């Protein structure tokens, strides 16, 4: 029942294979952790001009102690970690107080990632992360933090080729590149919103850090200067300049992020049925996705990117780790022209055409539009209500602000509502269930039907009143659930039944008298409750045969 | 849409999910009421105490008491009965099927071939009423089916039944 976990008991292995250590240069890398507190100490000295108050001293001291502890632990890990590959397993030993000896069967390995951060790269090191199918505990994953670059590449090669030998994958030696970085794509970089957010985040962090040290950034000389100049220009001009500065910094920031993240990008198919994404300027990343674990793709089009005709492609695959890791590792392409994303999608899935665009998507009923319009109106009213309320109670001119708010917001939210409605769509295309949704960011997901391991239906009070439902396909891959929002009851259930034939059929009935929502109440289908134990289990569960025959005759008082 | 279109289409065209066959225990209503009271009552009680002991601010605390007590009592009165009408479960040789919720209602179907673990759990309040819950998990973090408010015997039998079926079928689509 429970999946046999990837971590098994060690076996007596081939003694010829020697144990290997991490690289000794790792000690230098670990010591570099001390650079951060040292730098902030120096920075504080610079800003305050050599004087330190007690608060700053305590902050810096505790930073230093933490860094020392981390370094100590890391050193211990280096000294005690050993690994080797034997026969059909990789073994890993580590720990001094809590010794662990783990061995993983090579055929359980889902992928081998190599990641090197800048410090690693200065010392020619890399981290090897061995992914297994076990998604529940991140502590179970195997990582070798700090082997030499050559060692890492060799280890990866050996692990994957041995695994293929063990699992009997065809090894057809045709590594081929699916996609390569085209620098023209950098035009999409400023359209990713992260730039502005990143700038604000950076400013916020700096402010908080300084504030913690009892230094008020607002009192610093050059900040005062800027504040003074702002006071001397009209408000609208100040706001305009701020917006322009933010946009420019944001654009520069996201372009830099793009360059750092996607420099040297290459997506290739390796022998033995794996996809490999290589990318990164400062931190080089190499993500391996087993094609067998690939359950589909997700096409993401954020608003700005969409207007520029761009899109990005994510893999829907299992074994990529928990939520956060999946988010980082699922990316198959940077923001690219939509056609390119679709081409990559088709190639990756081994289809002639990407199912995200090939599928004929059925639009959703008008009542779905009504729900979105209602939400738009609610949002507008709620936002405008704040200045309106304050205006009524405190300061009358705010009423004009409220009116302006409503006038500006209404068309915007209504446009968003219509756009969100037009985006809604679902369909089946060959092996794939395709669903599209999204307000600011449109997502089109193509999910392999055999990857669906459960069906959920949810209905809010309003959905029940307008005869709609939200269908959820659960899967072990990607986000673990993909939704088809606001379809009619009949369409939604028919879609589920077609996607996973036979699963829902025993639980369907023709829609007759009685409201759907209250069906549970009106049916009164024989209670399991009370007295007769052992009753519900093991008695005639041939659902199909009895599905229409249940009545209210066994209802409890 | 609603009634007009529904009557125009031929019968048999439209389908819906039928409710799962078995209700949960009647005792579950008491359990849900107790659970609701844990959330709903502490705040009104605090206001009531303040109302009694601080006479000058009685009007204020009086209103606060009413404003928190009325929705709390409504919740305690409506939610458990509504849940009892909705919560249902059923197993066949191929699947587990369960319904839950009240304002937001959800129906879940999981094929037994995809089940990874079957757990039985009883919280402290559930134990007071001799109730048990069964959680059926799959390889999907979002795919667990939870059936709460079962009698202990029923739950044990259910776990046994599910374990029997799921052991036979390999493969969990990870």
Interface residues (C-beta under 8 A of the other chain):
Chain A: X1 X2 X3 X133 X135 X293 X318 X319 X365 X366 X367 X450 X451 X453 X454 X455 X456 X457 X458 X459 X460 X461 X464 X466 X467 X472 X474 X475 X476 X479 X480 X481 X488 X489 X490 X493 X494 X500 X502 X503 X504 X506 X507 X508 X509 X510 X511 X512 X516 X517 X518 X519 X520 X521 X523 X525 X526 X527 X528 X529 X530 X533 X534 X536 X537 X538 X541 X542 X543 X547 X550 X556
Chain B: X1 X2 X6 X11 X12 X13 X14 X15 X16 X17 X18 X19 X20 X21 X22 X23 X24 X25 X26 X85 X86 X88 X89 X90 X91 X92 X93 X94 X95 X97 X99 X101 X103 X104 X105 X106 X107 X108 X109 X110 X111 X114 X115 X116 X117 X118 X138 X139 X140 X141 X142 X143 X145 X150 X151 X153 X154 X157 X158 X160 X161 X163 X166 X167 X172 X173 X174
